[in-house]
């Protein structure tokens, strides 16, 4: 996809304008925040556009050389630039792709055990540890919001808040059904079982994104149950919030205080309502989304972790890696994440060219 030189000039001019406004010292409050955000979003595009413009300019200058003594050197340089220019133009096209406004946001990570009983709960815990370790590598912060532990150490459900740079952009393709094939620790006969867990990655909204009225909430408090220390079953600290218009229910019992549990539950509720709003807004683009790497549908089976063969297969991009331990330890997940992002970019570029 070739970007016209006039468009490159427009990008450069807009970036220079933003740079000058920020340097002027005249912007304050919301204006400064908005200009800073626009600058940060445009910077990678302007950098890529500048590189393409420079390469094209060098080609024109070299082609115009009349000196016979310099011609051979010029031809070598022309060949080098022509070889590198397509990749630079592709990088610019990717930088110019429409961005998901939520890409830079923190996210809620929700994992629920599916079919498979205790083994599914253990697998849900494995997935949570995988994301924790991957987050640590990225320099992100993971804060547990709520957890419903199983009796043998897994999670029936776990919700965590993940904050840092580019969290949703890197994790959004993880939503869906993750399947595991292995011999459960509870299996005495050595038979391979198939279990599943569901992952949902929800971008965290700003308070202005989701308006929640007190009259739309039903809040119940009760005594926490299950593993959790001495405070369990001693105070009414657990909180259940029901959003009446949508029927969305959120519970939280991990914190010792009712106030903290309510705050965490509201955080999760806002994220779920925001995701519902995004889904509704993208309804017209549903078919286009399905053509990409994934729709984000939590019922969509996206990946299989096969322990006997030591492999992980992502079914959306037909990628199999025989590095299961490294992936579950966190570092190997980066290769899958990068492959999914690149596939999404390639499909969106192809769609623009149709």
N, C-alpha and C positions, 0 to 999 in steps of 0.2 A: 504494500500500500504506500504509494508515493505522496508525501505531503507537499503541497505547492509552496514555493519560496515566499509568496505573499503571506501565507499562514504562519510560516516561521517568523517573519518580521512582526506579525501581530502579537505572537507569543512573547517575543523579545521585548516589544514595546510595553506590553501589559506588565511584564515582570519588572521592568525598569521603573514603571510608574509606581508599583506597589513598594518597591525598594526605596524610592524617593520619599513616598508618603510616610513610611515607617521611620526613616532617618530624620524627617523634618521635626519630630518632637511635638507636632500639633495634634496628634490623635490621642484621644483619651477614652477610657471606659470601653463600652461596647464597640465603638468604632475601631479602637486599637485591636481588640480581640478579633473582630471580623477580618481586619486587614492582615493580621498575623496568621490567621487560619488560611486565608486565600494565598498568602505568600508561601506558606509551608506546602500547600497543595500544588501550587504552580511551579515551585522550585525544581523538582525532578523533570517536569515537562520542559521548562526553560533550559535546563542543563542539556537535555537530550537534543532539543531543537538547536541549541548553539553549536553542538558537536556536528550535527548534520549540515548546518549552514556553513561552518568552517570548512568541512570536507568538500562541499560543493564549490565554495569559493576557491579553494586550492586547485581543484580540477580545472576551473575556468582559467586561472592564472597560468597553470602549467601548459594548458592547451594553446595558450596565446604566445608562448615563447617562440622567438624566431632564431635565437642563437643556435647554430648547428652544434657547437661544442657542448651545449647544455642539453641537447635534445635527448641523448641516450639516458642521461640521468633523469630527465623529466618523464620519459616513457616508463622507467622503472617505478617512479613515484606515482604516476598515474595508475599503473596496474595495481599498486599496493592499495591506493585509496579506493579504486573501483571494487576491489575485493572486499574491503572493510565497510564500504558505504551501505550495502543492503542490510547488514546486521545493525548498523547505527539507525537506519530508517525504521527497522522493525522495532528496535528499542523505543524509538520515539512514538511509533504507533501504539505500542503497549502503554506507554506513559500517558497517552492521550485518551485511552479507553475510558468511558464513563465510569466513575467510581461509585461504589456502594457508600452512601453517606455514613454507614455504620462501621466501616472498615477500621477506623482509628479508635473505636470505642472499646472500653472494657467489656467483659462478657460474663454471663452466668453459665456455668457448666453444670448440666444435670445428667446424672447417670442412673438408670433404673434397671434392676435385674428383670429379665424376661423369662422365657421358657427355660426350665432346667433346675428349678428349686434352689437348693443350697449351692450347687455348682455355678448357677447363673449369678448368685450373689457374690461368690468368690471371684468370678470373672469381672463383675462390676468393680470390685475392689482393685483388681489388677489394672483395669483401664484407668481408674482414678489415679493410681500411683504412676502410670505411664504419663498421664497429662501433667501431674505434679512435677515429675522429673524433666519433662520437656519444657515446662514453664520456667523451671529453675535455670535451664540452659539459656533461655531467652531473656533472662533477667526480669521475669514477671513475678508478681506476688499472687499467691493463691491463699484465699481465706475461706475456711469452711463455714458455710451458712447453716446447713442442717444435714443430718445423717440418720438413717434408720438402719442400724447394724443388724446382721443376722447372728444366729447363735454360735456359728463356727468361724466368725471373723470376717465375713464378707459384708457387702452393703446391699440391702434391699432397695435403697434409694440414697443418693448422696447429691447435695447441691453445694457448689462452691462459687465464689466470686473471684475472677481472674482479671488482674489489672496490669497495665504495662503498655508498651508501644506496639501498636498493630495487632492486638490480641484477636479481635474478631476477624480481621483479614486473614489471619493464618489458621484459625480454628474453625471457621464457619463451614468448611466442607466435612467436618467430623460428625455432623448431625446425621443420624440414621441408626439402623440396626447393625450391631457388631456381633459376629457369630464366632464361637470358639469350638474347636474339635480337639478333645483330649480325654485322657483317662482321669476321672475325678478322684480326689483323695479319699472319697467315701466309697469308691467302687472296689470291691474285693476281687472281682473276677477279671480285672484288667481290660474291660471293654471300653472302647472309645465312645464317649457321649457327645452330643451336640447341644450346646446351650447358647443363650443369647442375652445381650444387654442393649438397651436403647440409650443413645447419647443425644442430647440436645444442647446446642450452643446458641444462646440468646444474647443479642447485643444489649448493653445496659442503656436505658434511656436517660435523658435529662428530665428533671421534674416537669419542665414545660412541655415535654413530648407526650406525657400521659397525665390527663387530669382525672383525679380520683376524688369523688365526693364522699364525705363521711356517711351520708344517708345510703350510699350504695354498698356499704360494708356491714357484714355481720361478723363480729369478733367474739370468739369463744376462748376461754382460758380453762386449762385443766392440768392435772398432775402429769408430769413427764413419766414415760415408762421406758423400760429396756435398759441396756448398758449405758452408763453415764456418770457413775460416781455417787457420792453420798446424797447429793441434792435431789436425786431422782426419787419421785413419789413422796417428797416431803413438803413441797410447796406447789401452788397452782401457777407455775411459771411457763408452761407450754402454751402456745398460742395457735389458734386456727382462725384464718381469715377467709371469709367467703365473699367474693365479689358478686353481688346479687344480679346485676344486669347480664353477666356472662356465665355465671355459675362456676367460675374459676375458684379453686380452693387451694390454699397454701397453708402448710403447717410448719412450725419451727419450735424446737424444744431444747436445742443444744446449749444455749446460754443459760446462766444461772438466774438472770433476772427476766421478768415478764416484759419489761420495757425493751431490753435488747432483742428478745425473741420477736417482739412486735415489729421493731425496726427492720430486722432481717427478713421477716415474712413480707413486709411491705416492699422491700427491695426486690424480692423474687416476683411478687405480684406485678409490680410495675414492668419488669422485664417480660413477663408472659403476655401482659396486655399490649405492650409495645410490639412484640413479635406478631401478635394477632393483627394489629393495625398494619404492620408492614406486609403481611400476607394478603390482607384485603386490598391494600394499595397496589400490590403487584399482581392482582388477579388477572388483569388484562395481559400481563406479560407471562402468565403461567406456562404457556406452551414454549415460549422462548427460554424460560428458566429450565424446563425439562431437557432442552437440547444442550444445555451446558453440562458441567460436571455432575450436578445433582440439584434437585429441587429443594433440598433441606427437609424433605418429608421424613418424619421420624419413623415411619413404617417401612421405609426403603432400606433393603439389605445392602449395605455398602462394602463390608469387609469381612473376611474370614481369617481367623488365626488358627492354623493347623499345627498342633504341637508335635504329633508323630513325624511329620515331614519337615518341621522347623521352618515353616513358610507362612507368610502373610500375603493375602491376595486382595487387592482392591478391585471390586467387580466393575466399577464405573469406568475405569481406564485400562482394565485388563492388565494390571501391573502386579507381578508376583516377585516378592523379595524373599530369599532364603536366609533371612536374618532375624527370625522371630525374637530371640532373646534380646538382641540389641534394640529392637523396636519397642518391646515392652519395658526396657530399661530407660526409654526416653530419647536417647541420642538418635536412634535409627528412625524415629518418627519424622524427623525433619525431611528425609528424602521423600517420604510419601506426601507430606504437606507441600513440598516444592513441586512435585510431579502434578498434583491436583491443581495448584495455582497456574502452572504453565499450560496445562490442558485447557483450563477455563479461558485463559488469555488467548490461546490459539483458536478456540472455537468462536470466541467473540470477535476476533480479528477476521476470521473467515466469514462470519455473518455480516460484518460491515462491508465486505468486498462483494457480497452477492448482489 
